[in-house]
Structure formats: structure tokens, C-alpha cells
């Protein structure tokens, strides 16, 4: 039988995701200030407005609700939430890393 995933692990990954979201916004703003452009076509028009951080906060609220419901009632299952958090965090590591590489390139 698989051991249950403690809620603390999910919340740690939640805060990693929150930090990556902030890093994405910060590095994107630096890229735009240096003459670059937003690569995400859905965020391109709003990235420099207050709507962009609001969208990121809403996404984090959604993830927090999933963690709260998943650890309190068992659905969605905590293991699936952990896998989802790993995948999303991995994607944001790649996104932020890409932004940093572009910022540091001559």
C-alpha cells in the first residue's frame, strides 16, 4: 500500500510554484525593458498591466484550493496533485531559465 502524501509536501511545492511565477514575471519585465517581447501569445497584451500578476495570483488560488480539497477530502488525490505540481514547476523552471539565458546573452 502506498503511503499518503503529507499536506506539508504539497504546500512546499505550492510555494516553489509561487516563487517561480514571481520569477517569471520579473524576468519577463526585464526582457521587455531590454527590447525583448513576451513569447506567450495569451499574456503578450497584458504582461505589463496589473492584470498579469492578478492572473498569476488567481492561478495560485486555484492550485491552493486543489491542495486544500485534495488533502481534506481526498479528491483530487494528493499523489496526482504532487505530479501536477512537479510538471508545472518543471515547466516554469524551463521558462525562467530561458528568460535568464536570453537576458545574459550578448
Residue pairs with C-beta under 8 A, 6 or more apart in sequence:
2 79
4 78
5 78
5 79
5 81
5 82
7 67
7 71
7 78
9 82
10 67
10 70
10 71
10 78
10 81
10 82
10 85
11 67
13 82
13 85
13 86
13 89
14 60
14 63
14 64
14 67
14 85
16 85
16 89
17 60
17 63
17 85
17 88
17 89
17 92
18 60
20 89
20 92
20 93
20 95
20 96
21 56
21 59
21 60
21 92
22 56
23 92
23 96
24 56
24 92
24 95
24 96
24 99
25 47
25 52
25 53
25 56
27 96
27 99
27 100
27 103
28 38
28 47
28 99
29 47
29 48
30 99
30 103
31 37
31 38
31 99
31 102
31 103
32 38
32 47
32 48
34 103
36 102
37 44
38 44
38 47
40 47
43 52
43 55
46 52
46 55
63 85
63 88
66 76
66 81
66 84
67 81
69 75
69 76
70 76
70 77
70 78
70 80
70 81
71 78
